[in-house]
Amino acid sequence: MHNKNINIKKRKKPRIRIGRLLLVILIPVCLIAGISSFYLWKINQERTEEIETIMAARNAYEKEIAQTVCPDNAPQDLFEQIKANALACGKSDYEKLASFEGKDIRNYHDLALAAKEKNETMESCYRKIMKNMPLYDNENYFKFMLKENDTRQRLQFMSRFDQKEQMTDAPAALSESLDEVPALIQWDDRWGYVPYGDWYIAFAGCGPTSISMIASYLKQDASITPVAVASRAMELDQYENGAGTKWSFYTVMADEYGLNHDEMYDPSAEDIVRSLQQGNLIILSLRPGDFTATGHFIVLTGLDENGQVTIHDPNSMENSNKTWDPQRLASQAAAMWSFWK
């Protein structure tokens, strides 16, 4: 009997050890699970708060834009178009969030962050533009902002309109490589707000910017900037207030920079192709069409392997990134100037 009790006690010890072992294992597991749950809860709380902040900022933006009224000196129809564009900016991205509300918080958070990142630059531009609205005292400013190409860059430029007096210290030399014809934009921050005649290079400087591209490359001289050309054009009486750069400007400036050149009116597609095949650079004066509603100058830099024309449009990076059919260009061309060394 005594031996039997001893055996029972011996059998109980392993069971006690297993129970203790389970406790030793379960307690840390429970602690880890609890900490993980708390951490996940905290992360989701932070995500929720960030989503609420993003949505509140968007609602404030829409309210601010909606409450902006047209200044007395602004064209009502163009103002309303810009206002509509401002309200439409990012609208579809934020509308997607409505269908995710109350669902997977991580996906909802990712969508909210993506909407903010995608649209905050444009929203900031529109906010500044609406604030600056009384300063835009020329309807062409509105037309510039409403162009369908290079929208983001145009709005960024116009959002700094209230700083234009501090943006006239243009560099003395181009920073672009002259291994090829530099692609310059007339509304570049470096010189866009520099006065040219009765306006600014940004809005009237397609001529000086075009000559700058060609002359700086052919002469390998980075000091031939749009500002330098515009300044010289004014000295040589090559700008007419209310009309812009004179056609005589191109022959005058070619002589000024020692460039060979010829001039042709109403050039054909064959004329354009022939000149480019000879290795010349071309400036076209354009009638209303693909590039302008009034008049414009662009640079033709060559032909690609398919016989399409490569261009530098001083008013549009998007146009410059396309190739153009010679016949399409010729149908809009009023005059052509060819340049070579």
C-alpha positions as CSV (number, residue, x, y, z in Angstrom):
1,M,0.0,0.0,0.0
2,H,2.8,2.4,0.9
3,N,4.6,1.6,-2.3
4,K,1.4,2.3,-4.3
5,N,1.1,5.9,-2.8
6,I,4.8,6.5,-3.6
7,N,4.1,5.5,-7.3
8,I,1.1,7.9,-7.5
9,K,3.2,10.8,-6.2
10,K,5.9,10.0,-8.7
11,R,3.3,10.0,-11.5
12,K,1.9,13.4,-10.4
13,K,5.2,15.3,-10.6
14,P,5.5,15.2,-14.4
15,R,1.9,16.5,-14.7
16,I,2.8,19.4,-12.4
17,R,5.9,20.2,-14.5
18,I,3.9,20.2,-17.7
19,G,1.3,22.6,-16.2
20,R,4.1,24.9,-15.1
21,L,5.7,24.7,-18.5
22,L,2.4,25.6,-20.2
23,L,2.0,28.6,-17.9
24,V,5.6,29.7,-18.7
25,I,4.7,29.5,-22.4
26,L,1.2,30.9,-22.4
27,I,2.0,34.0,-20.3
28,P,4.5,35.4,-22.8
29,V,2.3,34.4,-25.7
30,C,-0.6,36.3,-24.2
31,L,1.6,39.3,-23.4
32,I,2.9,39.3,-27.0
33,A,-0.6,39.0,-28.4
34,G,-1.9,41.8,-26.1
35,I,1.0,44.1,-27.1
36,S,0.5,43.3,-30.8
37,S,-3.2,44.0,-30.5
38,F,-2.5,47.3,-28.8
39,Y,0.1,48.2,-31.3
40,L,-2.2,47.4,-34.2
41,W,-5.0,49.4,-32.5
42,K,-2.7,52.3,-32.1
43,I,-1.5,52.2,-35.7
44,N,-5.1,52.1,-36.9
45,Q,-5.9,55.0,-34.6
46,E,-3.1,57.0,-36.1
47,R,-4.2,56.0,-39.6
48,T,-7.7,57.1,-38.8
49,E,-6.6,60.5,-37.5
50,E,-4.4,61.0,-40.6
51,I,-7.3,60.2,-42.9
52,E,-9.5,62.6,-41.0
53,T,-6.9,65.3,-41.3
54,I,-6.5,64.7,-45.0
55,M,-10.3,64.8,-45.6
56,A,-10.7,67.9,-43.4
57,A,-8.0,69.7,-45.5
58,R,-9.7,68.7,-48.7
59,N,-13.1,69.9,-47.5
60,A,-11.6,73.2,-46.4
61,Y,-10.0,73.5,-49.9
62,E,-13.3,72.9,-51.7
63,K,-15.1,75.4,-49.4
64,E,-12.4,78.0,-49.9
65,I,-12.5,77.7,-53.7
66,A,-16.3,77.6,-53.8
67,Q,-16.5,80.9,-51.8
68,T,-14.1,82.8,-54.0
69,V,-15.9,85.4,-56.0
70,C,-14.9,87.0,-59.3
71,P,-13.0,90.3,-58.9
72,D,-14.5,93.3,-60.8
73,N,-11.5,93.4,-63.1
74,A,-11.6,89.7,-64.1
75,P,-13.5,88.2,-67.1
76,Q,-16.4,86.3,-65.4
77,D,-16.5,83.4,-67.9
78,L,-12.8,82.7,-67.7
79,F,-12.8,83.1,-63.9
80,E,-15.6,80.5,-63.7
81,Q,-13.6,78.1,-65.9
82,I,-10.6,78.3,-63.6
83,K,-12.8,78.0,-60.5
84,A,-14.4,74.8,-62.0
85,N,-11.0,73.4,-62.8
86,A,-9.9,74.1,-59.2
87,L,-12.9,72.2,-57.8
88,A,-12.4,69.4,-60.2
89,C,-8.8,69.0,-59.3
90,G,-8.5,65.7,-57.4
91,K,-12.2,65.2,-57.1
92,S,-12.3,61.7,-58.6
93,D,-9.4,60.6,-56.3
94,Y,-11.3,61.8,-53.2
95,E,-14.6,60.3,-54.4
96,K,-12.9,56.9,-54.4
97,L,-12.4,57.2,-50.7
98,A,-16.1,57.3,-49.9
99,S,-16.6,53.7,-51.0
100,F,-13.8,52.5,-48.7
101,E,-15.0,54.2,-45.5
102,G,-15.5,51.7,-42.8
103,K,-13.6,49.0,-44.6
104,D,-10.0,47.9,-44.5
105,I,-8.4,50.9,-42.7
106,R,-4.9,50.2,-44.2
107,N,-6.2,50.3,-47.8
108,Y,-8.3,53.4,-46.9
109,H,-5.3,55.0,-45.5
110,D,-3.1,54.2,-48.5
111,L,-5.8,55.7,-50.8
112,A,-6.0,58.8,-48.7
113,L,-2.2,59.3,-48.8
114,A,-2.1,58.7,-52.5
115,A,-4.9,61.3,-53.1
116,K,-3.1,63.9,-51.0
117,E,0.3,63.3,-52.6
118,K,-1.1,63.4,-56.1
119,N,-3.1,66.6,-55.7
120,E,-1.5,68.8,-53.0
121,T,0.8,70.6,-55.4
122,M,-2.1,71.6,-57.7
123,E,-4.4,72.4,-54.8
124,S,-1.7,74.7,-53.4
125,C,-1.4,76.4,-56.8
126,Y,-5.1,76.9,-57.2
127,R,-5.3,78.3,-53.6
128,K,-2.6,80.9,-54.4
129,I,-4.2,81.7,-57.8
130,M,-7.6,82.4,-56.2
131,K,-5.9,84.5,-53.6
132,N,-4.0,86.5,-56.3
133,M,-7.1,86.8,-58.6
134,P,-7.4,90.6,-58.3
135,L,-3.8,90.8,-59.7
136,Y,-4.6,89.1,-63.0
137,D,-5.8,92.3,-64.8
138,N,-5.4,90.9,-68.3
139,E,-7.6,88.2,-69.8
140,N,-4.6,86.6,-71.4
141,Y,-3.4,85.6,-68.0
142,F,-6.6,83.5,-67.7
143,K,-6.2,82.1,-71.2
144,F,-2.6,81.1,-70.3
145,M,-3.8,79.2,-67.2
146,L,-6.6,77.5,-69.2
147,K,-4.3,76.1,-71.9
148,E,-4.7,72.3,-72.0
149,N,-1.0,71.5,-72.2
150,D,1.6,71.8,-69.4
151,T,-1.2,72.6,-67.0
152,R,0.7,71.8,-63.8
153,Q,3.8,73.9,-64.8
154,R,1.6,76.8,-66.0
155,L,-0.3,77.0,-62.7
156,Q,2.9,76.8,-60.7
157,F,4.3,79.7,-62.7
158,M,1.1,81.8,-62.3
159,S,0.8,81.0,-58.6
160,R,3.9,83.1,-58.1
161,F,2.5,86.1,-59.9
162,D,2.5,88.1,-56.6
163,Q,6.2,87.6,-56.4
164,K,7.0,88.7,-59.9
165,E,8.9,91.9,-58.9
166,Q,11.4,89.6,-57.0
167,M,11.8,87.3,-60.0
168,T,13.5,89.6,-62.5
169,D,17.1,88.9,-61.6
170,A,17.7,86.5,-64.5
171,P,20.9,84.5,-64.8
172,A,23.6,85.9,-67.2
173,A,24.1,82.5,-68.8
174,L,22.1,79.4,-69.7
175,S,22.6,76.3,-67.6
176,E,21.5,73.9,-70.4
177,S,24.1,71.9,-72.4
178,L,24.9,73.4,-75.8
179,D,25.8,70.0,-77.3
180,E,22.3,70.2,-78.9
181,V,19.8,73.0,-79.4
182,P,18.6,73.8,-75.8
183,A,14.8,73.5,-75.2
184,L,13.8,76.7,-73.5
185,I,10.5,77.8,-72.2
186,Q,9.5,81.5,-72.3
187,W,7.7,81.2,-68.9
188,D,10.6,79.7,-67.2
189,D,11.0,81.1,-63.6
190,R,14.5,82.3,-64.5
191,W,13.2,84.9,-66.9
192,G,9.4,84.6,-67.4
193,Y,8.6,87.7,-65.3
194,V,11.3,89.9,-66.8
195,P,9.5,92.8,-68.6
196,Y,9.5,92.7,-72.4
197,G,8.0,95.8,-74.1
198,D,4.6,96.4,-72.5
199,W,4.4,92.9,-71.1
200,Y,6.6,90.0,-69.8
201,I,8.8,87.4,-71.6
202,A,6.4,84.7,-70.3
203,F,3.6,86.0,-72.4
204,A,5.2,87.9,-75.3
205,G,8.7,86.4,-75.5
206,C,8.4,83.5,-77.9
207,G,10.5,85.4,-80.4
208,P,13.5,86.2,-78.1
209,T,13.3,82.7,-76.6
210,S,13.4,81.1,-80.1
211,I,16.4,83.2,-81.1
212,S,18.1,82.4,-77.8
213,M,17.8,78.6,-78.5
214,I,19.2,78.9,-82.0
215,A,21.9,81.5,-81.5
216,S,23.3,80.1,-78.3
217,Y,23.7,76.7,-80.0
218,L,25.1,77.9,-83.3
219,K,27.5,80.3,-81.6
220,Q,28.1,78.0,-78.6
221,D,27.5,81.0,-76.3
222,A,25.5,80.4,-73.1
223,S,25.3,84.2,-72.6
224,I,22.7,84.5,-75.4
225,T,19.7,84.1,-73.0
226,P,16.1,85.0,-73.7
227,V,16.7,88.1,-71.5
228,A,19.8,89.1,-73.4
229,V,18.0,88.8,-76.7
230,A,14.8,90.6,-75.5
231,S,16.9,93.4,-74.1
232,R,18.8,93.8,-77.4
233,A,15.5,93.6,-79.4
234,M,14.2,96.5,-77.4
235,E,17.3,98.5,-78.0
236,L,17.0,97.8,-81.8
237,D,13.3,98.8,-81.8
238,Q,12.1,95.3,-82.7
239,Y,9.1,95.2,-80.3
240,E,5.8,96.9,-81.0
241,N,3.6,97.6,-78.0
242,G,0.3,95.8,-78.3
243,A,1.5,93.7,-81.2
244,G,4.7,92.0,-80.0
245,T,7.9,91.1,-81.7
246,K,8.3,92.4,-85.3
247,W,9.1,90.1,-88.1
248,S,12.2,92.1,-89.0
249,F,13.5,91.0,-85.6
250,Y,14.8,87.7,-87.0
251,T,17.0,89.1,-89.7
252,V,18.1,91.9,-87.5
253,M,19.1,89.5,-84.7
254,A,20.7,87.0,-87.1
255,D,23.0,89.9,-88.3
256,E,23.6,90.9,-84.7
257,Y,24.9,87.4,-83.8
258,G,26.6,86.8,-87.1
259,L,24.4,84.0,-88.4
260,N,23.7,83.1,-92.0
261,H,20.0,83.2,-92.7
262,D,17.2,83.4,-95.3
263,E,13.5,84.3,-95.1
264,M,10.5,82.8,-96.9
265,Y,6.8,83.6,-96.7
266,D,4.1,80.9,-96.8
267,P,6.6,78.0,-96.9
268,S,5.4,74.6,-98.2
269,A,6.1,71.3,-96.5
270,E,8.8,70.7,-99.2
271,D,10.5,74.0,-98.3
272,I,10.5,73.1,-94.6
273,V,11.9,69.6,-95.2
274,R,14.6,70.8,-97.7
275,S,15.9,73.4,-95.3
276,L,16.1,70.9,-92.4
277,Q,17.8,68.3,-94.6
278,Q,20.5,70.9,-95.3
279,G,21.1,71.0,-91.6
280,N,19.5,74.4,-91.0
281,L,17.6,75.4,-87.9
282,I,14.2,77.1,-88.6
283,I,11.9,79.5,-86.9
284,L,8.3,79.4,-88.0
285,S,5.8,82.2,-87.6
286,L,2.5,80.4,-87.0
287,R,-1.1,81.4,-87.6
288,P,-3.9,80.2,-85.3
289,G,-4.0,76.4,-85.1
290,D,-2.4,73.7,-83.1
291,F,0.0,76.1,-81.3
292,T,-1.8,79.4,-80.9
293,A,-5.1,81.3,-81.0
294,T,-3.4,84.5,-82.2
295,G,0.2,84.2,-83.4
296,H,3.4,82.3,-82.3
297,F,7.0,81.4,-83.1
298,I,8.5,78.0,-82.7
299,V,11.9,76.4,-83.5
300,L,12.3,73.4,-85.9
301,T,15.4,71.4,-85.0
302,G,15.4,68.5,-87.5
303,L,13.8,65.4,-89.0
304,D,13.5,62.0,-87.3
305,E,13.9,58.7,-89.1
306,N,10.2,58.8,-90.2
307,G,10.5,62.2,-91.8
308,Q,8.6,63.9,-88.9
309,V,9.8,67.3,-87.7
310,T,11.3,67.7,-84.2
311,I,10.5,71.1,-82.6
312,H,11.2,73.2,-79.6
313,D,8.0,75.2,-78.8
314,P,8.9,78.0,-76.4
315,N,5.4,78.0,-75.0
316,S,4.8,74.2,-74.5
317,M,7.0,71.3,-73.3
318,E,4.3,68.9,-74.3
319,N,4.3,70.2,-77.9
320,S,8.1,69.9,-77.9
321,N,7.9,66.3,-76.9
322,K,5.9,65.4,-80.0
323,T,7.0,65.1,-83.6
324,W,5.0,66.9,-86.3
325,D,4.1,66.2,-89.9
326,P,5.7,68.8,-92.2
327,Q,2.4,69.4,-94.1
328,R,0.6,70.1,-90.8
329,L,3.2,72.7,-89.9
330,A,3.2,74.2,-93.4
331,S,-0.5,74.6,-93.3
332,Q,-0.2,76.9,-90.3
333,A,3.0,78.7,-91.3
334,A,3.0,82.4,-92.3
335,A,6.7,82.7,-92.6
336,M,10.0,80.8,-92.2
337,W,13.5,81.9,-91.3
338,S,16.4,79.4,-91.7
339,F,19.7,79.8,-89.8
340,W,23.1,78.2,-90.1
341,K,26.7,79.0,-89.2
